[in-house]
Amino acid sequence: MEMVSIPEGSFMMGEGKGDYGWDELPVHKVKISSSFYMSATEVTNAQYEQFDPSHKKLRGKKGFSTEDDEAVIFVSWEQAGEFCEWLSEKEGKPYRLPTEAEWEYACRAGTKTSFSTGSSLPKAYHKNQQHMRTYKPVGLEVGQTPANPWGLYDMHGNVEEWCWDWYGEYPEEKQIDPVGREGGIMKVTRGGSHSTDPYYLRSANRMGTLPEDTSWLIGFRVVMAEFPGSEPLPQTEKSRCLKTDSQKDYDWSNGPDQTEPYFEGPIQYLRRPAENDGEPFYSHNHCPSITWCDNGDLLAVWFSTKSEKDRDMVILSSRLRAGSSQWERASLFYKAPDRNMTGSSLFNDGNGTLYHFNGLDVAYHWRHLAITLRTSTDNGSTWSRPRLISPEHGFRNQVISGTIMTSDGVMVQACDAGSGGSDGTAVHISTDHGKTWTDPAIPQMDGREPEYKQGNTGYNIAGIHAGVAELSNGNLMAFGRSNNINGYMPCSISEDMGKTWKYSASEFPPISSGQRLVLMRLDEGPLLFVSFTDTRKSKEEGWPCLKGMLMKDAEGNEHCMCGMYAALSFDEGKSWPVKKLITAGDPPREIYGAGWTGKFTMDQRHAEPGGYLAATQTPDGVIHLISSAQHYRFNLAWLREPMVIDEE
């Protein structure tokens, strides 16, 4: 392993370039007080496998890194650290991972531009340098491109490289030999990789993931030097949504009288941070989840991004504190830097534990997600360190809001089975309160594609973004978007806890892009289904009311109603006699829907036309329904109350 001497010196750390560079600020001065040695290239397969010969079986996985002189990949942060310990013992020299500051200092090599090559990265360094929806194999041989001014190769691209530090905010003041934060949830990676936009290969760009994560994008290089003697910075301060006012159990008996109809809203839970908050917030806010906390608060999360496919995506949250009439401004809830994080679900198990499920991609898009899970026992004030419960990045892992626990304690988490609109939905189940998880359909699949047709049996729920509920006989029922049957939304039933599903046509109209349904069991017993009467023709054409749905008023007269509606079943989904538009009624008002919904007008006959829905029911019986921006509150008595419709 060739080692290069890196001189002591100072540099300005960070850049903050572009809309996504918020975590590179503030730019601050850093002094590296002692010289150190850094490996000229990333660690190769041949070098790493002297430490771990079993790694050879991972050569060629996903089509990458088959040869001895290619960068080793599919190595976790822990494994990279163990390699350094082994090498230190073997050679009697202090090997370790570089700190984030050491890495950027060595990458810049005295330069002040975005790349050590200047303001751009020449084509000679490129290896599929574009966002890849489907990854194309490319050679990862080390040292094939020009070295930087200090003799280091592959600092811009090839593979990302693990650093020592926990990912956290930069300080404003000057630092000497910084070692990052004293704790966190993500470990930093640097340098970018093949198959991504050059923006993410800049000297200052920060990336990261869970320390146990592995992929075909991440490798590492080593430093030979004693570890700096400086103290780590305190862990980053909690965001506002994590700061709870009280840990005392809430008295839910103070809620609305459940024998009387109750409806409030909508109120907007999606509230932009103040300009000086320093919180990331983008133009596209979508894909929410909501749960209740034992202290009476409500907690909502969603993703914020410029493009659903990009790496900038962050998970934001807001809290509606007990007794408050306004949601707090959005604040950062969860982020793996420069990773797509499509799909979140929050769940209260009723026994004092909150669960947060989230997707974690290798980079871009949502085709290569893993599933992470963390828990909280203090009303979301603190969370356990996330762990990978489905660690292989790929299909069947796009988390959908609507986690359930069956009557015998089985947790069920729905996830889109693919990245397309017709791939159906998978379920992951846990029989030990979230400790271990399985995808029950995997053993039956054998590479077969399901046919979502009336009477057929397959291993996926028909339709993506599915809502799942347990029936009284222990079967699972699900409704989903697309894979329509005879022009209606498909219904899927599983008699074997998600191993197989039988398909039939429901009585509900189908939904499409920009819409997601809710299916849940109410505490009082009935099944609640919430969906939309119409789809949109296209993103450009908005939400035309093409058909609407006939719903009966208190007099038994039928009226054409358009938009978001609720349906109730009292016989385990065999019939749905109650259908009601979810609207505050007159006077008409214009409301902001966010996501793909935009602005819409609500009145007696028109409700929200689209949005990704999520719901929870608090112990006082109130149903809390959120769309992509709005929060509605109502109870079973209101749902059962016939509509009163004025004459046109």
C-alpha positions as CSV (number, residue, x, y, z in Angstrom):
1,M,0.0,0.0,0.0
2,E,1.6,3.2,-1.2
3,M,1.4,6.0,1.5
4,V,1.7,9.7,0.7
5,S,2.9,12.3,3.2
6,I,0.4,15.1,3.8
7,P,1.9,18.3,5.3
8,E,0.5,20.2,8.1
9,G,-1.3,23.4,7.3
10,S,-4.6,25.3,7.3
11,F,-7.6,25.6,4.9
12,M,-11.1,26.9,4.7
13,M,-13.5,23.9,5.2
14,G,-16.8,23.8,3.4
15,E,-18.3,25.6,0.4
16,G,-22.1,25.7,0.5
17,K,-22.4,25.6,-3.3
18,G,-25.9,25.3,-4.7
19,D,-29.2,24.6,-3.1
20,Y,-28.1,21.3,-1.7
21,G,-24.9,22.5,0.0
22,W,-26.6,23.8,3.2
23,D,-24.7,21.2,5.3
24,E,-21.3,22.6,4.1
25,L,-21.9,25.9,5.9
26,P,-20.6,27.8,7.7
27,V,-17.3,27.8,5.8
28,H,-14.8,27.9,8.6
29,K,-11.0,27.8,9.0
30,V,-9.4,24.5,10.0
31,K,-5.8,23.9,11.0
32,I,-4.2,20.5,10.6
33,S,-1.4,20.7,13.2
34,S,0.6,17.7,12.2
35,S,1.6,15.9,9.0
36,F,0.2,12.5,8.4
37,Y,0.3,9.7,5.8
38,M,-2.7,8.8,3.6
39,S,-2.9,5.9,1.2
40,A,-2.4,7.1,-2.4
41,T,-5.4,5.0,-3.5
42,E,-8.5,3.5,-2.0
43,V,-8.0,0.0,-0.4
44,T,-8.3,-2.7,-3.1
45,N,-9.9,-6.1,-3.1
46,A,-6.5,-7.8,-2.9
47,Q,-5.5,-5.7,0.1
48,Y,-8.7,-6.0,2.0
49,E,-9.0,-9.8,1.4
50,Q,-5.7,-10.4,3.2
51,F,-7.7,-9.3,6.3
52,D,-11.0,-10.9,5.3
53,P,-10.7,-13.7,2.7
54,S,-14.5,-14.3,2.8
55,H,-15.1,-10.9,1.2
56,K,-14.1,-12.5,-2.1
57,K,-17.6,-13.9,-2.5
58,L,-18.8,-10.3,-2.9
59,R,-16.7,-9.6,-5.9
60,G,-18.8,-8.8,-8.9
61,K,-22.0,-8.3,-6.8
62,K,-24.2,-5.9,-8.8
63,G,-21.6,-6.2,-11.6
64,F,-18.9,-4.2,-9.8
65,S,-15.4,-4.6,-8.6
66,T,-14.3,-8.1,-9.7
67,E,-10.5,-7.6,-10.0
68,D,-7.7,-7.5,-7.5
69,D,-6.8,-3.9,-8.2
70,E,-10.3,-2.5,-8.0
71,A,-11.5,-0.5,-5.0
72,V,-13.1,-2.8,-2.4
73,I,-16.8,-2.2,-2.0
74,F,-19.6,-3.7,0.1
75,V,-17.6,-2.8,3.2
76,S,-19.3,-1.2,6.3
77,W,-17.8,1.5,8.4
78,E,-17.2,-1.0,11.2
79,Q,-15.5,-3.4,8.8
80,A,-13.2,-0.6,7.5
81,G,-12.3,0.2,11.0
82,E,-11.5,-3.5,11.8
83,F,-9.3,-3.6,8.7
84,C,-7.3,-0.6,10.1
85,E,-6.9,-2.3,13.5
86,W,-5.7,-5.5,11.8
87,L,-3.2,-3.6,9.6
88,S,-2.0,-1.6,12.7
89,E,-1.3,-4.9,14.5
90,K,0.2,-6.5,11.5
91,E,2.7,-3.7,10.7
92,G,3.1,-2.1,14.1
93,K,2.0,1.3,12.8
94,P,-1.1,3.4,13.7
95,Y,-3.6,3.0,10.8
96,R,-7.1,4.4,11.0
97,L,-9.8,6.1,8.9
98,P,-9.2,9.8,8.1
99,T,-11.2,12.4,9.9
100,E,-13.6,14.4,7.7
101,A,-11.3,17.5,8.0
102,E,-8.2,15.5,7.1
103,W,-10.0,14.0,4.1
104,E,-11.1,17.4,2.7
105,Y,-7.7,19.0,3.4
106,A,-5.9,16.2,1.5
107,C,-8.5,16.3,-1.3
108,R,-8.1,20.0,-1.8
109,A,-4.3,19.7,-1.7
110,G,-3.8,23.5,-1.4
111,T,-6.6,24.4,-3.9
112,K,-9.6,26.6,-3.1
113,T,-11.8,25.6,-6.0
114,S,-14.7,23.1,-6.1
115,F,-12.4,20.4,-7.3
116,S,-8.6,20.1,-7.0
117,T,-8.7,20.3,-10.8
118,G,-10.4,23.7,-10.7
119,S,-14.1,24.7,-11.0
120,S,-15.0,21.6,-12.9
121,L,-14.0,18.0,-13.1
122,P,-12.3,16.9,-16.4
123,K,-13.8,14.0,-18.4
124,A,-10.7,11.9,-17.6
125,Y,-12.1,11.5,-14.1
126,H,-15.6,10.5,-15.1
127,K,-17.1,7.0,-14.6
128,N,-20.7,7.2,-15.5
129,Q,-20.9,10.6,-13.9
130,Q,-24.7,11.0,-14.1
131,H,-27.6,10.0,-12.0
132,M,-28.3,6.3,-12.7
133,R,-31.7,4.9,-12.3
134,T,-30.3,1.5,-13.3
135,Y,-26.6,1.1,-12.5
136,K,-24.3,0.1,-15.4
137,P,-21.1,-1.7,-14.3
138,V,-17.9,0.3,-14.7
139,G,-14.3,-0.5,-13.8
140,L,-13.2,0.6,-10.4
141,E,-9.5,0.1,-10.8
142,V,-7.6,2.5,-8.5
143,G,-5.0,5.0,-9.6
144,Q,-6.1,5.2,-13.3
145,T,-6.8,8.9,-13.3
146,P,-4.4,11.8,-12.7
147,A,-3.3,12.3,-9.1
148,N,-4.1,15.6,-7.2
149,P,-1.3,18.0,-6.5
150,W,-0.2,16.0,-3.4
151,G,-0.1,12.7,-5.2
152,L,-3.5,11.2,-4.1
153,Y,-5.6,9.3,-6.6
154,D,-9.4,8.9,-6.9
155,M,-10.3,11.7,-4.5
156,H,-13.0,12.8,-6.9
157,G,-15.1,9.7,-7.7
158,N,-14.5,6.0,-8.3
159,V,-16.1,5.1,-4.9
160,E,-17.1,7.1,-1.8
161,E,-14.8,6.8,1.2
162,W,-15.7,6.2,4.8
163,C,-14.4,8.9,7.3
164,W,-14.1,8.7,11.0
165,D,-16.7,11.4,11.9
166,W,-20.3,11.3,12.9
167,Y,-22.2,13.5,10.5
168,G,-23.3,16.8,12.2
169,E,-23.4,20.5,11.8
170,Y,-20.2,22.6,11.3
171,P,-19.3,25.2,13.9
172,E,-18.6,28.8,13.0
173,E,-15.3,29.2,14.9
174,K,-11.9,28.1,13.8
175,Q,-10.9,24.5,14.6
176,I,-7.7,22.7,15.2
177,D,-7.6,19.0,14.2
178,P,-11.4,18.5,14.4
179,V,-12.8,15.0,14.9
180,G,-16.5,15.8,14.4
181,R,-19.3,15.3,16.8
182,E,-19.3,13.1,19.9
183,G,-22.3,11.2,18.6
184,G,-24.8,10.9,15.8
185,I,-26.7,8.5,13.6
186,M,-24.8,8.7,10.3
187,K,-21.1,8.3,9.5
188,V,-19.6,10.6,6.9
189,T,-18.5,9.5,3.5
190,R,-16.5,11.7,1.1
191,G,-15.4,12.0,-2.5
192,G,-18.5,10.8,-4.4
193,S,-18.5,7.8,-6.6
194,H,-19.1,6.4,-10.1
195,S,-22.7,6.8,-11.4
196,T,-23.6,10.1,-9.8
197,D,-23.6,13.7,-10.9
198,P,-20.2,15.5,-10.6
199,Y,-21.7,18.0,-8.2
200,Y,-21.4,15.3,-5.5
201,L,-17.7,14.8,-6.2
202,R,-16.7,18.3,-5.1
203,S,-13.9,18.6,-2.4
204,A,-16.4,20.0,0.2
205,N,-19.4,17.8,-0.5
206,R,-20.6,15.8,2.4
207,M,-22.3,12.4,2.2
208,G,-23.0,9.7,4.7
209,T,-25.0,6.7,5.8
210,L,-25.5,4.3,8.7
211,P,-22.2,2.8,9.8
212,E,-23.5,-0.8,9.1
213,D,-24.7,0.1,5.6
214,T,-22.8,-1.4,2.6
215,S,-23.2,-0.8,-1.1
216,W,-21.5,-0.8,-4.5
217,L,-20.8,2.9,-4.1
218,I,-18.7,2.9,-0.9
219,G,-15.2,1.9,-0.1
220,F,-12.4,3.5,1.9
221,R,-8.8,4.6,2.2
222,V,-6.6,4.8,5.3
223,V,-4.4,7.2,7.2
224,M,-1.3,6.3,9.1
225,A,-1.0,8.6,12.1
226,E,-2.0,8.8,15.7
227,F,-5.5,9.9,16.3
228,P,-5.8,13.7,17.0
229,G,-6.0,14.6,20.6
230,S,-8.8,17.2,20.2
231,E,-12.1,16.7,21.8
232,P,-15.2,16.1,19.7
233,L,-17.9,18.7,19.5
234,P,-21.2,18.0,21.4
235,Q,-23.9,16.2,19.5
236,T,-26.0,18.4,17.3
237,E,-28.8,20.1,19.2
238,K,-32.3,18.6,18.9
239,S,-34.6,20.0,16.3
240,R,-37.7,21.8,17.5
241,C,-40.1,18.9,16.9
242,L,-38.0,16.7,19.2
243,K,-38.3,19.1,22.1
244,T,-41.3,18.0,24.1
245,D,-43.1,20.2,26.7
246,S,-44.2,17.3,28.9
247,Q,-43.6,13.6,29.4
248,K,-46.7,13.2,31.4
249,D,-49.4,10.9,30.0
250,Y,-52.2,12.9,28.6
251,D,-55.8,12.7,29.9
252,W,-57.6,11.7,26.8
253,S,-61.0,12.0,28.6
254,N,-60.9,15.7,27.9
255,G,-61.5,15.1,24.2
256,P,-64.7,15.7,22.2
257,D,-67.9,13.9,23.2
258,Q,-67.8,10.9,21.0
259,T,-71.5,10.5,21.0
260,E,-71.8,13.8,19.1
261,P,-70.5,14.5,15.6
262,Y,-67.2,16.3,15.6
263,F,-65.3,17.9,12.6
264,E,-62.5,20.5,12.5
265,G,-60.3,21.7,9.8
266,P,-58.6,21.6,7.6
267,I,-55.6,23.3,9.2
268,Q,-52.2,23.4,7.5
269,Y,-49.5,21.2,9.2
270,L,-46.9,22.0,6.5
271,R,-45.4,25.2,7.6
272,R,-42.2,26.6,6.2
273,P,-39.3,27.2,8.6
274,A,-38.4,30.8,9.4
275,E,-35.6,32.2,7.1
276,N,-33.1,32.3,9.9
277,D,-33.8,28.8,11.2
278,G,-31.2,27.2,9.0
279,E,-33.5,24.3,8.3
280,P,-33.5,22.6,4.9
281,F,-36.8,23.1,3.1
282,Y,-37.5,22.6,-0.6
283,S,-40.3,23.3,-3.0
284,H,-41.8,19.7,-3.1
285,N,-43.2,18.4,0.2
286,H,-45.0,15.1,0.0
287,C,-45.5,11.5,1.3
288,P,-46.5,12.1,4.9
289,S,-47.1,10.0,8.0
290,I,-48.7,10.8,11.3
291,T,-49.0,9.3,14.8
292,W,-50.1,10.3,18.3
293,C,-47.9,10.6,21.3
294,D,-48.8,9.5,24.9
295,N,-48.3,13.1,26.1
296,G,-51.1,14.2,23.8
297,D,-49.0,15.6,21.0
298,L,-49.3,14.7,17.3
299,L,-46.2,14.1,15.3
300,A,-46.1,14.3,11.5
301,V,-43.2,13.6,9.1
302,W,-42.8,14.0,5.3
303,F,-40.1,14.4,2.7
304,S,-39.0,17.7,1.3
305,T,-37.0,17.9,-2.0
306,K,-36.7,19.6,-5.3
307,S,-37.1,16.3,-7.2
308,E,-38.5,13.1,-5.9
309,K,-35.6,11.3,-7.6
310,D,-32.7,13.3,-6.2
311,R,-30.2,13.0,-3.4
312,D,-31.2,16.3,-1.7
313,M,-34.3,14.7,0.0
314,V,-34.7,15.3,3.7
315,I,-37.3,14.0,6.2
316,L,-38.9,17.0,8.0
317,S,-41.4,17.0,10.8
318,S,-43.8,19.1,12.7
319,R,-45.5,18.7,16.1
320,L,-48.9,19.7,17.2
321,R,-48.5,20.1,20.9
322,A,-51.4,19.1,23.2
323,G,-53.8,22.0,23.6
324,S,-52.3,24.0,20.7
325,S,-54.3,25.1,17.7
326,Q,-51.3,25.5,15.3
327,W,-48.6,23.1,14.1
328,E,-45.0,24.1,14.6
329,R,-42.8,25.1,11.8
330,A,-41.0,22.3,9.9
331,S,-37.7,21.1,11.3
332,L,-35.3,18.4,10.3
333,F,-36.3,14.9,11.6
334,Y,-34.0,12.4,9.7
335,K,-31.4,12.6,7.0
336,A,-28.7,10.5,5.5
337,P,-26.7,13.2,3.6
338,D,-27.0,13.0,-0.1
339,R,-29.2,9.9,-0.1
340,N,-32.7,9.6,-1.4
341,M,-35.0,8.7,1.5
342,T,-38.3,8.0,-0.1
343,G,-41.0,6.6,2.3
344,S,-41.7,7.1,6.0
345,S,-44.1,5.6,8.5
346,L,-44.8,6.5,12.1
347,F,-46.6,4.2,14.5
348,N,-47.6,4.2,18.2
349,D,-47.9,0.6,19.5
350,G,-50.2,1.7,22.3
351,N,-47.7,0.5,24.9
352,G,-45.5,3.6,25.1
353,T,-43.3,3.1,22.0
354,L,-43.2,5.1,18.8
355,Y,-41.7,3.5,15.7
356,H,-40.2,5.3,12.7
357,F,-39.7,3.4,9.5
358,N,-37.8,5.0,6.6
359,G,-36.3,4.2,3.2
360,L,-32.6,4.7,2.7
361,D,-31.2,4.6,-0.9
362,V,-27.7,4.1,-2.0
363,A,-27.9,7.4,-3.8
364,Y,-30.5,8.6,-6.3
365,H,-34.1,7.6,-7.1
366,W,-36.0,5.0,-5.0
367,R,-35.1,1.8,-6.8
368,H,-32.3,0.8,-4.4
369,L,-33.8,1.4,-1.0
370,A,-33.1,-0.4,2.3
371,I,-35.4,0.0,5.3
372,T,-34.3,1.6,8.6
373,L,-36.2,1.5,11.9
374,R,-35.8,3.4,15.1
375,T,-37.9,3.8,18.2
376,S,-38.8,6.3,20.9
377,T,-40.1,5.7,24.4
378,D,-40.3,9.4,25.4
379,N,-42.9,10.8,23.0
380,G,-40.4,11.4,20.1
381,S,-38.0,13.4,22.2
382,T,-35.1,11.0,21.7
383,W,-34.8,8.1,19.2
384,S,-32.8,4.9,19.2
385,R,-30.0,4.7,16.7
386,P,-31.5,3.6,13.4
387,R,-30.9,0.0,12.3
388,L,-31.3,-1.7,9.0
389,I,-34.2,-4.2,9.1
390,S,-34.1,-4.9,5.4
391,P,-30.4,-4.2,4.6
392,E,-30.2,-5.2,0.9
393,H,-30.7,-2.2,-1.2
394,G,-33.3,-3.0,-3.8
395,F,-37.0,-3.5,-4.5
396,R,-39.8,-4.2,-2.0
397,N,-38.5,-1.6,0.5
398,Q,-40.3,1.6,-0.3
399,V,-42.0,2.3,3.0
400,I,-45.7,3.3,3.0
401,S,-47.4,5.0,5.9
402,G,-49.9,2.8,7.7
403,T,-48.0,0.4,9.9
404,I,-50.4,-1.9,11.8
405,M,-50.2,-4.4,14.7
406,T,-52.5,-7.4,14.4
407,S,-54.6,-8.7,17.3
408,D,-52.0,-11.4,18.1
409,G,-49.1,-8.8,18.1
410,V,-47.7,-9.2,14.6
411,M,-46.4,-5.9,13.1
412,V,-47.1,-5.4,9.4
413,Q,-45.3,-2.7,7.3
414,A,-46.4,-2.2,3.7
415,C,-43.7,-1.3,1.1
416,D,-44.0,-0.7,-2.6
417,A,-42.7,-3.9,-4.3
418,G,-40.9,-2.0,-7.2
419,S,-40.2,1.4,-8.5
420,G,-42.9,1.5,-11.1
421,G,-46.6,2.4,-10.9
422,S,-47.8,-1.2,-11.5
423,D,-45.5,-3.2,-9.3
424,G,-47.8,-3.8,-6.4
425,T,-47.1,-3.7,-2.7
426,A,-45.1,-6.1,-0.5
427,V,-45.4,-6.5,3.3
428,H,-42.7,-7.0,5.9
429,I,-43.8,-8.6,9.2
430,S,-42.3,-8.9,12.7
431,T,-43.5,-11.3,15.3
432,D,-41.2,-10.0,18.0
433,H,-42.2,-6.4,18.3
434,G,-39.9,-5.1,15.6
435,K,-36.7,-7.0,16.6
436,T,-36.6,-9.1,13.4
437,W,-38.4,-8.8,10.1
438,T,-39.2,-11.0,7.1
439,D,-40.8,-10.6,3.7
440,P,-43.1,-13.6,3.8
441,A,-43.7,-13.7,0.0
442,I,-40.0,-14.2,-0.9
443,P,-39.9,-18.0,-0.7
444,Q,-42.9,-18.3,-3.0
445,M,-41.8,-15.8,-5.7
446,D,-39.3,-17.7,-7.7
447,G,-38.9,-14.7,-10.0
448,R,-42.5,-14.9,-11.2
449,E,-44.4,-11.7,-12.0
450,P,-47.9,-11.6,-10.5
451,E,-51.0,-11.2,-12.7
452,Y,-53.4,-8.8,-10.9
453,K,-56.6,-10.3,-12.3
454,Q,-60.0,-11.2,-10.7
455,G,-59.7,-14.5,-8.9
456,N,-55.9,-14.8,-9.3
457,T,-53.5,-15.4,-6.5
458,G,-50.1,-13.7,-6.3
459,Y,-47.4,-12.7,-3.9
460,N,-47.9,-8.9,-3.9
461,I,-50.8,-6.7,-3.0
462,A,-52.5,-5.4,-6.2
463,G,-51.6,-1.7,-6.5
464,I,-48.8,0.4,-5.1
465,H,-49.1,2.6,-1.9
466,A,-51.4,0.1,-0.4
467,G,-53.3,0.4,2.9
468,V,-53.6,-2.8,4.9
469,A,-56.0,-3.8,7.7
470,E,-56.6,-7.0,9.7
471,L,-60.0,-8.6,9.4
472,S,-61.8,-10.2,12.4
473,N,-60.9,-13.7,11.1
474,G,-57.2,-12.9,11.0
475,N,-56.9,-12.3,7.3
476,L,-55.3,-9.2,5.9
477,M,-57.2,-6.9,3.5
478,A,-55.5,-4.3,1.3
479,F,-56.5,-1.7,-1.3
480,G,-53.9,-0.2,-3.7
481,R,-53.4,2.3,-6.5
482,S,-53.3,0.9,-10.1
483,N,-53.5,-2.7,-11.2
484,N,-57.2,-1.9,-11.5
485,I,-59.7,-4.8,-12.0
486,N,-62.6,-4.3,-14.4
487,G,-62.2,-0.5,-14.0
488,Y,-62.3,-0.6,-10.2
489,M,-59.7,-0.3,-7.5
490,P,-58.3,-3.8,-6.7
491,C,-58.9,-5.5,-3.3
492,S,-56.4,-8.0,-2.1
493,I,-57.0,-10.6,0.7
494,S,-54.3,-12.7,2.4
495,E,-55.1,-15.8,4.4
496,D,-51.5,-16.5,5.3
497,M,-50.1,-13.3,6.7
498,G,-48.8,-11.9,3.4
499,K,-47.3,-15.0,1.8
500,T,-50.0,-14.9,-1.0
501,W,-52.8,-12.6,-1.9
502,K,-56.1,-13.2,-3.8
503,Y,-57.4,-10.4,-6.0
504,S,-60.9,-9.1,-6.7
505,A,-62.5,-5.8,-7.9
506,S,-63.7,-3.5,-5.1
507,E,-66.6,-1.1,-5.5
508,F,-64.4,2.0,-5.3
509,P,-63.1,4.1,-8.3
510,P,-59.4,3.8,-9.0
511,I,-56.9,6.5,-8.1
512,S,-53.7,7.5,-9.8
513,S,-50.6,9.7,-9.7
514,G,-50.5,12.2,-6.8
515,Q,-53.0,10.2,-4.7
516,R,-52.7,7.7,-1.9
517,L,-55.5,6.1,0.1
518,V,-55.9,5.1,3.8
519,L,-57.4,1.9,5.1
520,M,-57.5,1.4,8.9
521,R,-59.5,-0.3,11.6
522,L,-61.1,2.2,14.0
523,D,-61.0,1.6,17.7
524,E,-64.8,1.3,17.7
525,G,-64.7,-1.6,15.3
526,P,-65.6,-0.5,11.7
527,L,-63.2,-0.3,8.8
528,L,-62.4,3.2,7.5
529,F,-61.4,3.7,3.9
530,V,-60.4,7.2,2.6
531,S,-59.7,7.9,-1.0
532,F,-60.7,10.1,-4.0
533,T,-63.6,10.1,-6.4
534,D,-61.5,11.0,-9.5
535,T,-58.0,10.8,-10.9
536,R,-56.3,13.6,-12.9
537,K,-55.8,13.2,-16.6
538,S,-52.2,14.4,-16.4
539,K,-49.8,16.4,-14.3
540,E,-50.3,19.3,-16.7
541,E,-54.1,19.2,-16.7
542,G,-54.6,19.2,-13.0
543,W,-57.6,17.7,-11.3
544,P,-60.7,17.8,-13.5
545,C,-63.9,16.5,-12.0
546,L,-64.7,13.9,-14.6
547,K,-67.3,11.7,-12.8
548,G,-67.5,12.4,-9.1
549,M,-69.4,9.9,-6.9
550,L,-73.0,9.8,-6.0
551,M,-73.6,10.1,-2.2
552,K,-76.8,10.3,-0.3
553,D,-77.8,13.3,1.9
554,A,-80.0,13.1,5.0
555,E,-83.1,12.9,2.9
556,G,-81.9,10.0,0.8
557,N,-81.3,12.1,-2.3
558,E,-78.2,11.5,-4.3
559,H,-75.7,14.2,-5.2
560,C,-72.6,14.1,-7.3
561,M,-69.6,14.8,-4.9
562,C,-66.0,15.3,-6.0
563,G,-62.7,14.8,-4.2
564,M,-61.6,13.1,-0.9
565,Y,-64.2,10.9,0.7
566,A,-64.5,8.4,3.6
567,A,-66.3,5.1,3.5
568,L,-67.2,2.8,6.5
569,S,-67.7,-0.9,6.6
570,F,-69.5,-2.7,9.5
571,D,-69.2,-6.2,8.0
572,E,-65.4,-6.7,7.4
573,G,-65.3,-5.1,4.0
574,K,-68.2,-6.9,2.4
575,S,-70.1,-3.7,2.0
576,W,-69.5,0.0,2.5
577,P,-72.9,1.6,3.2
578,V,-71.5,4.9,4.4
579,K,-69.8,7.2,2.0
580,K,-69.2,10.8,2.8
581,L,-67.2,13.7,1.4
582,I,-64.5,15.0,3.7
583,T,-65.1,18.8,3.5
584,A,-65.8,21.7,5.8
585,G,-68.6,22.7,3.4
586,D,-69.6,26.2,2.6
587,P,-68.6,29.0,2.3
588,P,-66.2,28.0,-0.5
589,R,-62.5,28.6,0.2
590,E,-59.2,28.1,-1.6
591,I,-56.8,25.8,0.1
592,Y,-53.1,24.9,-0.6
593,G,-52.6,21.1,-1.1
594,A,-48.8,20.9,-1.6
595,G,-47.2,17.8,-3.1
596,W,-48.8,17.2,-6.5
597,T,-52.1,18.7,-5.4
598,G,-51.6,22.5,-5.6
599,K,-54.4,24.9,-4.8
600,F,-58.0,23.7,-4.7
601,T,-61.4,25.0,-3.8
602,M,-63.4,23.3,-1.0
603,D,-67.2,23.7,-0.7
604,Q,-70.2,21.4,-0.1
605,R,-69.7,19.3,-3.2
606,H,-65.9,19.6,-3.6
607,A,-63.2,18.3,-1.3
608,E,-59.4,18.0,-1.7
609,P,-58.9,16.3,-5.1
610,G,-55.6,14.6,-4.5
611,G,-52.8,14.1,-2.0
612,Y,-50.9,11.4,-0.2
613,L,-53.1,10.5,2.8
614,A,-52.1,9.2,6.3
615,A,-54.1,8.8,9.4
616,T,-54.1,7.9,13.1
617,Q,-56.8,7.6,15.7
618,T,-56.0,9.1,19.1
619,P,-57.3,7.3,22.3
620,D,-60.1,10.0,22.6
621,G,-61.6,8.6,19.4
622,V,-60.6,11.5,17.1
623,I,-59.5,10.5,13.7
624,H,-56.6,12.6,12.4
625,L,-56.2,12.6,8.7
626,I,-53.5,14.4,6.9
627,S,-53.0,15.0,3.2
628,S,-49.8,16.4,1.6
629,A,-50.3,19.7,3.5
630,Q,-53.6,19.7,5.4
631,H,-54.8,18.2,8.7
632,Y,-58.5,17.1,9.2
633,R,-60.1,16.0,12.5
634,F,-63.3,14.1,12.8
635,N,-64.9,11.2,14.6
636,L,-67.1,8.2,13.9
637,A,-70.2,10.0,14.8
638,W,-69.5,12.7,12.2
639,L,-68.8,10.0,9.6
640,R,-72.1,8.3,10.3
641,E,-74.1,11.6,10.3
642,P,-75.8,12.0,6.9
643,M,-74.7,15.0,4.8
644,V,-76.9,18.1,4.6
645,I,-76.6,19.5,1.0
646,D,-78.2,22.8,0.1
647,E,-80.1,22.9,-3.2
648,E,-78.0,24.1,-6.1
